[in-house]
Amino acid sequence: MAYAAGRKKRVGRYEVGRTIGQGTFAKVKFAVDADTGAPVAMKVLDKETIFAHRMLHQIKREISIMKIVRHPNIVRLNEVLAGKTKIYIILELVTGGELFDKIVRISCSMTFPDK
């Protein structure tokens, strides 16, 4: 999608902002639902990469599980969109940093008794 300078990129009804996370197979972007103003996380997966690594079944399984799981400690799936080259998984935005960093910080501050 080509956009004029200064104009925000849109995917469906979402205005896409900066990258807030990145992994091996996806980037996570900050986005805003233009209809409600609600902030969301948009997981962007490249279809070519998914097919090259034979990850399609795993991605479909992840999406199907997230559609049915409802728990306060699990990120909520809002919807899934697909374009020609990308899959967009729209998720609840969770702020406060990386979970891994919190686990490391807590485990480093723990003391364990000697045997």
C-alpha angles and dihedrals in degrees: 000000000000119000134185117252112277093018117117120241114245131203110186106315093337127103106215121220137173129334110264099176143008137196138171096282105021149030122220116218131192108240139172126220101236091206097054105016089234116148116234140174115244115203107204118201125185110228093211091055092047092052093043091055094040091239099137095102092049092049092049090049092049091051094046092050093047090051092062104032115093116178133135091236096051123077111251120237111225101181146320124237129185132200131180094280106011142056116211119203110193111209140177108272112242116193130195103079137274119339090217091057091052092050092050092047092050095044092048091054094049120099122209124206118247115247 
